[in-house]
């Protein structure tokens, strides 16, 4: 996935931690060069989704973000550890 936006993995969503703690700083292309990133099961299974860091000021503003994350979780498959 070659998105210019930072990504959110299922694990980072569930733990509340950005992807390796640097997901908000690097685009996917930058993360792909980092060894720990490429070893993540969600990355290997291409179960990542773009994440927009722009500020939202209302529930209506967050609705599309939540819908995108919900769709990504719904499409994801359980991965072996």
N, CA, C and O atoms as a MOPAC input file, in Angstrom:
PM7 MOZYME 1SCF
protein

 N      0.85200 1    -1.16100 1     0.00000 1
 C      0.00000 1     0.00000 1     0.00000 1
 C      0.90200 1     1.22900 1     0.00000 1
 O      1.72000 1     1.38300 1     0.90700 1
 N      0.78000 1     2.07800 1    -0.95800 1
 C      1.62500 1     3.26300 1    -1.06800 1
 C      0.80900 1     4.52200 1    -0.80400 1
 O      0.52200 1     5.29100 1    -1.72200 1
 N      0.44800 1     4.72100 1     0.42900 1
 C     -0.31400 1     5.89200 1     0.81600 1
 C      0.62100 1     6.94000 1     1.39200 1
 O      1.53300 1     6.60100 1     2.14600 1
 N      0.41200 1     8.21600 1     1.05200 1
 C      1.25500 1     9.25600 1     1.64000 1
 C      0.87100 1     9.53700 1     3.08500 1
 O      1.60600 1    10.22300 1     3.79600 1
 N     -0.27400 1     9.01500 1     3.53000 1
 C     -0.72300 1     9.25300 1     4.89100 1
 C     -0.13900 1     8.22400 1     5.84600 1
 O      0.16600 1     7.10500 1     5.43300 1
 N      0.02000 1     8.58100 1     7.11000 1
 C      0.41700 1     7.58300 1     8.10500 1
 C     -0.64200 1     6.48700 1     8.14700 1
 O     -1.77500 1     6.70400 1     7.71900 1
 N     -0.29100 1     5.34200 1     8.64800 1
 C     -1.23400 1     4.23300 1     8.67300 1
 C     -1.54100 1     3.81500 1    10.09400 1
 O     -0.79400 1     4.11000 1    11.02600 1
 N     -2.64000 1     3.13000 1    10.23500 1
 C     -3.07500 1     2.61100 1    11.50900 1
 C     -3.23400 1     1.11900 1    11.35700 1
 O     -3.99000 1     0.66300 1    10.49800 1
 N     -2.54600 1     0.35400 1    12.16500 1
 C     -2.70700 1    -1.09000 1    12.12300 1
 C     -3.76500 1    -1.49000 1    13.13600 1
 O     -4.09700 1    -0.71600 1    14.03400 1
 N     -4.28600 1    -2.67600 1    12.99400 1
 C     -5.28000 1    -3.15400 1    13.94900 1
 C     -4.68200 1    -3.18200 1    15.34900 1
 O     -5.35100 1    -2.82600 1    16.31900 1
 N     -3.43200 1    -3.60200 1    15.45800 1
 C     -2.78200 1    -3.66100 1    16.76100 1
 C     -2.64500 1    -2.26800 1    17.36600 1
 O     -2.92400 1    -2.07600 1    18.54900 1
 N     -2.22200 1    -1.30500 1    16.57000 1
 C     -2.06000 1     0.04400 1    17.11900 1
 C     -3.40300 1     0.63800 1    17.52000 1
 O     -3.48500 1     1.41000 1    18.47600 1
 N     -4.45700 1     0.28000 1    16.79000 1
 C     -5.78300 1     0.76900 1    17.14300 1
 C     -6.21400 1     0.18400 1    18.47800 1
 O     -6.72100 1     0.90500 1    19.33600 1
 N     -6.01700 1    -1.10800 1    18.65900 1
 C     -6.47500 1    -1.77000 1    19.87000 1
 C     -5.62700 1    -1.41100 1    21.07900 1
 O     -6.13400 1    -1.40500 1    22.20100 1
 N     -4.35900 1    -1.11400 1    20.88000 1
 C     -3.49800 1    -0.77400 1    22.00300 1
 C     -3.41800 1     0.72100 1    22.23400 1
 O     -2.93900 1     1.15800 1    23.28000 1
 N     -3.87700 1     1.51200 1    21.27800 1
 C     -3.82000 1     2.95200 1    21.40900 1
 C     -2.43900 1     3.52000 1    21.15000 1
 O     -2.17700 1     4.68400 1    21.45500 1
 N     -1.55800 1     2.71400 1    20.59300 1
 C     -0.19300 1     3.15400 1    20.31400 1
 C     -0.02300 1     3.26700 1    18.81600 1
 O     -0.41300 1     2.35800 1    18.08200 1
 N      0.54700 1     4.35700 1    18.34700 1
 C      0.81300 1     4.51900 1    16.92500 1
 C      1.75100 1     3.43300 1    16.43900 1
 O      2.51200 1     2.87100 1    17.22700 1
 N      1.70700 1     3.13800 1    15.17500 1
 C      2.53600 1     2.07200 1    14.61000 1
 C      3.99700 1     2.30200 1    14.96200 1
 O      4.63400 1     3.20800 1    14.42500 1
 N      4.51300 1     1.50600 1    15.84000 1
 C      5.88900 1     1.58600 1    16.32200 1
 C      6.19700 1     2.92600 1    16.97900 1
 O      7.36000 1     3.29300 1    17.14600 1
 N      5.15700 1     3.64400 1    17.34700 1
 C      5.34400 1     4.93700 1    17.96500 1
 C      5.76100 1     6.02900 1    16.98600 1
 O      5.98000 1     7.17100 1    17.38900 1
 N      5.87300 1     5.68700 1    15.70600 1
 C      6.31400 1     6.66400 1    14.71900 1
 C      5.34900 1     6.77600 1    13.55400 1
 O      5.63900 1     7.46100 1    12.57300 1
 N      4.21400 1     6.11600 1    13.64900 1
 C      3.25500 1     6.11900 1    12.54700 1
 C      2.77100 1     7.49800 1    12.16600 1
 O      2.41900 1     7.73400 1    11.01000 1
 N      2.74900 1     8.41500 1    13.12200 1
 C      2.28500 1     9.75900 1    12.81900 1
 C      3.35900 1    10.59900 1    12.14600 1
 O      3.06800 1    11.68800 1    11.65300 1
 N      4.57900 1    10.11900 1    12.11800 1
 C      5.68000 1    10.90600 1    11.59200 1
 C      6.13000 1    10.48400 1    10.20200 1
 O      6.65200 1    11.30700 1     9.45000 1
 N      5.94100 1     9.24100 1     9.85400 1
 C      6.44200 1     8.73800 1     8.58300 1
 C      5.31500 1     8.22600 1     7.69300 1
 O      4.37900 1     7.59400 1     8.18300 1
 N      5.39400 1     8.49100 1     6.39600 1
 C      4.43000 1     7.86900 1     5.48000 1
 C      4.78600 1     6.39100 1     5.30800 1
 O      5.84500 1     5.94400 1     5.74900 1
 N      3.90000 1     5.64700 1     4.66900 1
 C      4.11800 1     4.21500 1     4.47600 1
 C      5.45500 1     3.94600 1     3.79200 1
 O      6.15300 1     2.99700 1     4.14700 1
 N      5.80800 1     4.76300 1     2.82900 1
 C      7.07600 1     4.53900 1     2.12500 1
 C      8.26300 1     4.65000 1     3.08500 1
 O      9.23800 1     3.91100 1     2.94500 1
 N      8.19300 1     5.55500 1     4.04600 1
 C      9.26000 1     5.68000 1     5.03100 1
 C      9.25000 1     4.53500 1     6.02100 1
 O     10.30700 1     4.04900 1     6.42500 1
 N      8.05600 1     4.09700 1     6.41700 1
 C      7.95700 1     2.97300 1     7.33800 1
 C      8.44000 1     1.67900 1     6.69700 1
 O      9.03200 1     0.83300 1     7.36800 1
 N      8.18900 1     1.52500 1     5.40200 1
 C      8.57100 1     0.29700 1     4.69400 1
 C     10.07300 1     0.06000 1     4.75600 1
 O     10.52200 1    -1.08300 1     4.66200 1
 N     10.84900 1     1.11300 1     4.91200 1
 C     12.30400 1     0.97500 1     4.98300 1
 C     12.78000 1     0.53100 1     6.36300 1
 O     13.94200 1     0.16100 1     6.53200 1
 N     11.89800 1     0.56600 1     7.33100 1
 C     12.26100 1     0.18100 1     8.69500 1
 C     11.95000 1    -1.29300 1     8.91700 1
 O     10.83700 1    -1.76000 1     8.67500 1
 N     12.95300 1    -2.00200 1     9.37900 1
 C     12.83100 1    -3.44200 1     9.55400 1
 C     11.70200 1    -3.86100 1    10.49100 1
 O     10.94700 1    -4.77000 1    10.14700 1
 N     11.55500 1    -3.24000 1    11.65300 1
 C     10.45900 1    -3.66900 1    12.53600 1
 C      9.08600 1    -3.52800 1    11.88800 1
 O      8.20800 1    -4.36400 1    12.10000 1
 N      8.90100 1    -2.48000 1    11.10700 1
 C      7.61800 1    -2.27000 1    10.43300 1
 C      7.31200 1    -3.42000 1     9.48200 1
 O      6.20900 1    -3.96700 1     9.49400 1
 N      8.27700 1    -3.77800 1     8.67100 1
 C      8.04100 1    -4.82500 1     7.67200 1
 C      7.83400 1    -6.19500 1     8.30400 1
 O      7.34200 1    -7.11000 1     7.64300 1
 N      8.19800 1    -6.34900 1     9.55800 1
 C      8.01600 1    -7.63400 1    10.24800 1
 C      6.65900 1    -7.76100 1    10.93300 1
 O      6.29700 1    -8.85200 1    11.37300 1
 N      5.91100 1    -6.68400 1    11.03000 1
 C      4.60600 1    -6.73600 1    11.68700 1
 C      3.65300 1    -7.63000 1    10.88300 1
 O      3.56100 1    -7.50200 1     9.66200 1
 N      2.94900 1    -8.52900 1    11.56600 1
 C      2.01600 1    -9.41800 1    10.85700 1
 C      0.97100 1    -8.66300 1    10.04000 1
 O      0.63400 1    -9.09300 1     8.93700 1
 N      0.45800 1    -7.56500 1    10.54500 1
 C     -0.55300 1    -6.80200 1     9.80600 1
 C      0.02500 1    -6.22100 1     8.52500 1
 O     -0.67000 1    -6.14000 1     7.51200 1
 N      1.27500 1    -5.82100 1     8.55900 1
 C      1.92100 1    -5.27400 1     7.36100 1
 C      2.14900 1    -6.39500 1     6.35500 1
 O      1.89100 1    -6.22100 1     5.16400 1
 N      2.62700 1    -7.53700 1     6.82200 1
 C      2.84000 1    -8.68600 1     5.92400 1
 C      1.54400 1    -9.11200 1     5.24600 1
 O      1.54700 1    -9.50500 1     4.08000 1
 N      0.43100 1    -9.03100 1     5.98400 1
 C     -0.86800 1    -9.44100 1     5.44800 1
 C     -1.58400 1    -8.29600 1     4.73100 1
 O     -2.72900 1    -8.45300 1     4.30700 1
 N     -0.92100 1    -7.15000 1     4.59200 1
 C     -1.49300 1    -5.96000 1     3.95900 1
 C     -2.81000 1    -5.56100 1     4.61300 1
 O     -3.77800 1    -5.22000 1     3.93400 1
 N     -2.83100 1    -5.61000 1     5.94800 1
 C     -4.01300 1    -5.20700 1     6.70100 1
 C     -3.72900 1    -3.88900 1     7.41600 1
 O     -3.81400 1    -3.79300 1     8.64000 1
 N     -3.39500 1    -2.89600 1     6.63300 1
 C     -3.17300 1    -1.55400 1     7.14900 1
 C     -4.12400 1    -0.61600 1     6.43700 1
 O     -4.61400 1    -0.91900 1     5.34900 1
 N     -4.38100 1     0.51300 1     7.05100 1
 C     -5.29600 1     1.47800 1     6.46100 1
 C     -4.74900 1     2.88600 1     6.67400 1
 O     -4.10000 1     3.13600 1     7.68900 1
 N     -4.98800 1     3.80100 1     5.75800 1
 C     -4.50400 1     5.17900 1     5.93700 1
 C     -5.13700 1     5.83600 1     7.16500 1
 O     -6.24900 1     5.49700 1     7.57100 1
 N     -4.41200 1     6.76500 1     7.73100 1
 C     -4.91500 1     7.49800 1     8.88100 1
 C     -4.61900 1     8.97900 1     8.67700 1
 O     -3.47000 1     9.36300 1     8.46000 1
 N     -5.63800 1     9.79200 1     8.74600 1
 C     -5.47700 1    11.23200 1     8.56200 1
 C     -5.20900 1    11.89000 1     9.90900 1
 O     -5.92300 1    11.63800 1    10.87900 1
 N     -4.19100 1    12.72300 1     9.97000 1
 C     -3.83600 1    13.38900 1    11.22000 1
 C     -4.50000 1    14.76300 1    11.35300 1
 O     -4.23300 1    15.48700 1    12.31200 1
 N     -5.35400 1    15.12200 1    10.40600 1
 C     -5.98100 1    16.44400 1    10.49600 1
 C     -6.96600 1    16.49600 1    11.66000 1
 O     -7.60100 1    15.49800 1    12.00100 1
 N     -7.07800 1    17.65200 1    12.24700 1
 C     -7.93000 1    17.85000 1    13.41900 1
 C     -9.39900 1    17.83000 1    13.01600 1
 O     -9.77300 1    18.37400 1    11.97700 1
 N    -10.21900 1    17.20600 1    13.83400 1
 C    -11.67600 1    17.17500 1    13.62800 1
 C    -12.31300 1    17.92300 1    14.79100 1
 O    -11.90300 1    17.75200 1    15.93900 1
 N    -13.29700 1    18.73800 1    14.50700 1
 C    -13.88100 1    19.56500 1    15.55000 1
 C    -15.32700 1    19.23000 1    15.87900 1
 O    -15.98400 1    19.97500 1    16.60600 1
 N    -15.82500 1    18.13500 1    15.36100 1
 C    -17.20400 1    17.75800 1    15.66200 1
 C    -17.36600 1    16.25100 1    15.49700 1
 O    -16.52900 1    15.57900 1    14.89400 1
 N    -18.46100 1    15.73900 1    16.04800 1
 C    -18.77600 1    14.32400 1    15.85600 1
 C    -18.96600 1    14.02100 1    14.37700 1
 O    -18.54700 1    12.96800 1    13.89600 1
 N    -19.59000 1    14.93200 1    13.66300 1
 C    -19.80600 1    14.74300 1    12.22400 1
 C    -18.47100 1    14.68600 1    11.48900 1
 O    -18.33500 1    13.96000 1    10.50400 1
 N    -17.49700 1    15.43900 1    11.95600 1
 C    -16.17400 1    15.41500 1    11.33700 1
 C    -15.45200 1    14.09900 1    11.56700 1
 O    -14.69300 1    13.64600 1    10.71000 1
 N    -15.68400 1    13.48400 1    12.72200 1
 C    -15.03400 1    12.21100 1    13.02900 1
 C    -15.75500 1    11.00800 1    12.42100 1
 O    -15.16200 1     9.93800 1    12.28500 1
 N    -17.01600 1    11.17300 1    12.05900 1
 C    -17.80500 1    10.04900 1    11.54500 1
 C    -17.12800 1     9.33000 1    10.38000 1
 O    -17.05400 1     8.10200 1    10.41300 1
 N    -16.62900 1    10.02400 1     9.34900 1
 C    -15.97800 1     9.30800 1     8.25000 1
 C    -14.71600 1     8.55700 1     8.69100 1
 O    -14.40300 1     7.49000 1     8.16400 1
 N    -13.99800 1     9.12600 1     9.66200 1
 C    -12.79000 1     8.47400 1    10.16600 1
 C    -13.15700 1     7.17900 1    10.87200 1
 O    -12.53900 1     6.13900 1    10.64400 1
 N    -14.16100 1     7.24800 1    11.72600 1
 C    -14.60100 1     6.06300 1    12.46300 1
 C    -15.15000 1     5.01100 1    11.50400 1
 O    -14.90600 1     3.81900 1    11.68700 1
 N    -15.88100 1     5.43900 1    10.49500 1
 C    -16.41600 1     4.50000 1     9.50300 1
 C    -15.28600 1     3.81900 1     8.73800 1
 O    -15.36500 1     2.62300 1     8.45900 1
 N    -14.23900 1     4.56200 1     8.39700 1
 C    -13.10100 1     3.97700 1     7.68000 1
 C    -12.38200 1     2.94700 1     8.55100 1
 O    -12.02000 1     1.87100 1     8.07500 1
 N    -12.18000 1     3.27500 1     9.81400 1
 C    -11.51900 1     2.33900 1    10.72400 1
 C    -12.40000 1     1.10500 1    10.93900 1
 O    -11.89700 1    -0.01800 1    10.94400 1
 N    -13.69800 1     1.30300 1    11.11400 1
 C    -14.62000 1     0.18100 1    11.29700 1
 C    -14.60600 1    -0.73900 1    10.07800 1
 O    -14.61500 1    -1.96200 1    10.21800 1
 N    -14.58400 1    -0.15200 1     8.88800 1
 C    -14.53700 1    -0.96500 1     7.65800 1
 C    -13.23500 1    -1.75000 1     7.58300 1
 O    -13.23500 1    -2.91100 1     7.17400 1
 N    -12.12800 1    -1.12900 1     7.97400 1
 C    -10.83500 1    -1.82200 1     7.94600 1
 C    -10.81400 1    -2.98100 1     8.93600 1
 O    -10.27900 1    -4.04700 1     8.63400 1
 N    -11.38900 1    -2.77900 1    10.10700 1
 C    -11.44200 1    -3.85300 1    11.10700 1
 C    -12.34800 1    -4.96800 1    10.62700 1
 O    -12.03200 1    -6.14600 1    10.79400 1
 N    -13.47500 1    -4.60200 1    10.03200 1
 C    -14.41100 1    -5.61400 1     9.52800 1
 C    -13.77100 1    -6.48200 1     8.44400 1
 O    -13.98900 1    -7.69300 1     8.40200 1
 N    -12.97500 1    -5.85400 1     7.56300 1
 C    -12.32200 1    -6.60100 1     6.48000 1
 C    -11.11500 1    -7.39600 1     6.96000 1
 O    -10.67800 1    -8.32300 1     6.27800 1
 N    -10.57400 1    -7.05200 1     8.11600 1
 C     -9.34900 1    -7.70800 1     8.55900 1
 C     -9.62400 1    -9.14600 1     8.98900 1
 O    -10.74100 1    -9.51800 1     9.34900 1
 N     -8.57100 1    -9.92100 1     8.93300 1
 C     -8.64600 1   -11.32300 1     9.34100 1
 C     -7.71700 1   -11.51700 1    10.52100 1
 O     -6.69000 1   -10.84800 1    10.63200 1
 N     -8.07800 1   -12.42700 1    11.39700 1
 C     -7.22900 1   -12.72600 1    12.55100 1
 C     -5.90600 1   -13.30200 1    12.05100 1
 O     -5.88100 1   -14.19000 1    11.19900 1
 N     -4.82400 1   -12.78600 1    12.59100 1
 C     -3.49900 1   -13.23300 1    12.18100 1
 C     -2.86700 1   -14.10400 1    13.25900 1
 O     -3.09400 1   -13.90500 1    14.45300 1
 N     -2.08100 1   -15.06200 1    12.82100 1
 C     -1.35000 1   -15.90000 1    13.77200 1
 C     -0.27300 1   -15.06500 1    14.42300 1
 O      0.30100 1   -14.18100 1    13.78600 1
 N      0.00500 1   -15.33000 1    15.66600 1
 C      1.05900 1   -14.57800 1    16.36900 1
 C      2.38500 1   -15.17900 1    16.14600 1
 O      3.38400 1   -14.67800 1    16.66100 1

